[in-house]
Amino acid sequence: MRKLGLIAGNGKFPLIFAAEAKREGVELITVAHRGETLEDIERVGGDVTWVYVGELGKIIRTFQEAGVNEAVMVGGIKKVKLFSNFRPDLRGAAFLARVRSREDDQLLRGVAAELEKDGIRVLESTLFLSEIIPAEGVLTRRSPTAEEWEDIRLGFETAKEIGRLGVGQCVVVKRRVVVAVEAVEGTDAAIRRGGELGKGGFVAVKVSKPQQDLRFDVPAVGVDTIIMMRGLKGTVLAVGAGRTILIEKDELIAEADRTGIAVVGVSEKLLQQKTHSA
């Protein structure tokens, strides 16, 4: 039986990954983060060890003692936890002393390099999850209007730029005006702020960074995002085609259809086609 280490962060993504891995016959050795990972990981995560954010040495020892030589990093760690629930061990403190950037990708690549120094190869977090990665095109019954496609285009371009800068992955747009940009507060908080400022009729765009490493921090949205957008009278959720995770995909699409929200998998190629056909 294949043995795989799971470094679990926050949200439902680690639970979904664990369930899919078990269906594939994989034995999981999970490291979960206190104050971040949902307790339900105990039910689906196999052999689970809890750590504090920053306990890099404990993560590596846990995997080595279990004979793990492959691992995935699934789910994020809120940046604000670097200021509160952060308890690095000696290995974690030594790592942080060496890194110059606190930008997400640089930190995660550094953690992956530390694991690989000890013989633990980090794999893409989209492993086993092809069914919930959106294809290019409209995923719901309703398609965006011409005006909404213009907002999607602006949001896509802006989100790629803030991603390149390491700021965030989500942008809220209304009538070709950017009303909110995601930073450390996270996607749902950014959409909530944008929806309140925009007073309904807004488009939310979430895409991967240009330099996205699919081993970690893959953009993800879930049915809760659609429910929140419904309450704020949002009209479109656009996500990066082939490079985003739709948590509870079937429920997300069904909820969007019930409320008339268009969900679209977007790419630069698709938006260029929309420009030429306009």
N, C-alpha and C positions, 0 to 999 in steps of 0.2 A: 504493500500500500504506500502511495506517495505521501510524504510528510511535508507539511508546509507551515511556516511561521506566519502568524497574522499579527501585525502591529496595528491595533484598533484605536482610532480616534473617536470623534463625536458623530452624532447623527445616526441615521438608520443604515447608511451605506455599509458599515462593517457587519451588521446583522444579515443583510442581503447577501453580501459576499460569502459569509460563513455558511449560510444555508445552501448557496449554489455549490460551494466547494465540497460540502458533505454529500450533495447529490452526485458529484463527480467521483465520489469514493475517496476523497482526500482526508487524511488525518491531520487535524489542526492543532497547533500549539499556539495559543493566543496570549499576547501581552496587551492588557487593557489599561487605560489611563484613568486614574481616580479623578472624579470631578468632570470628566469628559465623556468617556465611553458609557453607553447605556447598560444598565445592569442585566438586561436581557441577553447580553453576550454570554453570560454563564450558561444559558440554555442551548445555544447553538455553536459556541466557540470551541468546543472540545476541552482540552486541558488549558484552563485560564489562570494567568498570573496577573495580579494588579500591581501597577507601578505609579509613582508620581511623575508628572512631566519633568523631564531632565534626567531620569535614572537610566542613562544609556548603558552603563555597565551591567545593570541588572537585566536589561533586555537581552544583551548579548549572552550573558551567563545562562539565562533561561533557555535560550535556543541551543546553545552548545551542550548543555546537560541533557536536552531532549534529542540530540542528534540531528538538529535541523540545519540544512545547508541552503535552503531557499526560503525567502520570505516576501511578503507584500505589506505595503503601508497603505491602509485604507481608512478614510475619514480624516478630517482635519483636527488641528489643535488650535483653539482660539488664541490669537496673539495676546489678548489681555491676560491669559494665564501665565505669560512670561513675567507678569508683574505681580501675580498673586499666588496661585497654586503651583509654584515652581520650586522643586527641591532636587537640584542636580546632585548626583553622586560624583565620586572622584573622576570617573571616565567622562561623565557629562560636563563637569566643570572644566576639565582639561580641553575638551572639544570646543566649548564656547570661548575659551581663552584664545584659541587659535583662529577662529573664524572672524572675518572682518565685517561681514554683512549679516544683518538680521532679516533680510529679505527671504520670503518663504522658500523659494526655489533653491537658493544658495544653502540655507540651513538643511533642507531635506536632502539635497545632493550630498552634503557633508555627512549627514547621518548614514546615508546609503553607503558612502565610501568607508565609514568606520565599520559598518557591518561586513562589508566585503573584505576588509583587512583581516577579519577573523573567519573568513571562509563561508560567509552567509550572503548569497547572491540575491539582490533585490529585483523582483519581477514586476511587470506592469500590473497596476491595480485593477485593470479591466479584464484580467484573466477570468474566464468562465462567464462573462457578463455581456456577451454580444447581443442578447435579446433585449437589453434595456438601453442600448446605445442608439440614439435616434438617427435615422437616415435623413438625407437631404430632402426638403420639401415640406408641404403642409401635412401635419399629422392629425388634424381635427377636421370636423365637417366644415367649419367656417374657415375661409381664407381671409388674410388681411386685405383691407382696402388699399387703393393706390397710395393714399396719404399715410397709412400705417406702414407700407413698405418703405416709404421715405424715412420714417422714424426708425425702422429696423436698420436701414442702411447707416444712418447717423450713429445709432447705438452700437452697431457692430464695429464701425471704424473707431469710435471713442473707446469702446471696451478693449479692443486690441491694443490701443495706445496706452491705456492705464495698466493693462496687463504687462506690456513691455517694460513699463516703469516699476512694476512690482507693487502697484497700489491695490488693485482689486480685479474682479472679473465681471462685474455686473454694472449696467448703466440703465437709468430710467429716462425715457424721452417722451415729450408731448409736443406735437405741432412743430417738429424740428428744433426743439429747445431741450438741451440736456438739463433735467431737473434734479437728478441725484446720481452720485457716483459712489460705488462701494469702496470702503476702506476697511479698517479693522472690525467694524461692527457686523460684517457678514451680509450675505445676499438678502435674506428676508428683511432685515432691519433697513437696508438700503432701499428696497422696494417699498417698504411701509413709509419711509420718509418721503420718497419720490411720489407715492400715491397721495399722501396728505398734501404735499405742495402742489401737485398737478390737478387735484380735485377731480379725479376720474379721467377716463379716456386716454390712459397712458400705455406706453409700450415698454416692457422690460426685456433687456437683452443680456444674456449670460453666455460667454464664450471662453475658450481656453486662451491662455497667454500665447503669444507667438513662439516663445521659447519653452512651451509646456513639455514637461517630462511626464509621460503617462505612467511612470512608476508611482507617482504620488500627486496629491492635490488636484485630481481631475475634477472639473466643475460638475456639480450635481444639484438637481432640483427635485422636489417631491410634490406629492399631492397637497401638502400643507401650503406650499407656495401658491398654488391655484386657488385654494380656499381663501387665503389672505387677499389675493388679487381681486377675487369676486367681491369681497367686502369693501375694497377700495375702488371698485368699478374700473379696474384695469381691463384692457381689451386684447392684448397680445403678449405672449411669452415666446421669445425667440431664443433658441439655444444652438450651440455649435454642433453642426452635423458631424457624426462620427467621432466626436471628441468630448462628449458630455454624457453623464449618467442620468437617466430618468428613474428616480427612485419610485417604486410602485407604479410603473409605467402605465399599465392598463387602467388603474384607478385614476391616475392623473389625467389621461386622455378622456376618460368617461366624465370626470368632474368638469373638465374644460368644455366638453360638448354640452353638458347640462346648463352651463352658465354662459355659453356663447363666446368664450375666450378662444382665440386662435392660438394654436401652438405650432411652431415652425422650426424645423431643423435648417439652419442657414450656413452658407459657405460664401466665400468671396465670389466663386464662380456663379452661384445662384443669384447673388445680388447684381452681378454684372448682367446676367440675362434679364433680370427685371428692369434694369436701367434701359437696355436696348429695346425692350418690348413696350416701354412706357410711351 
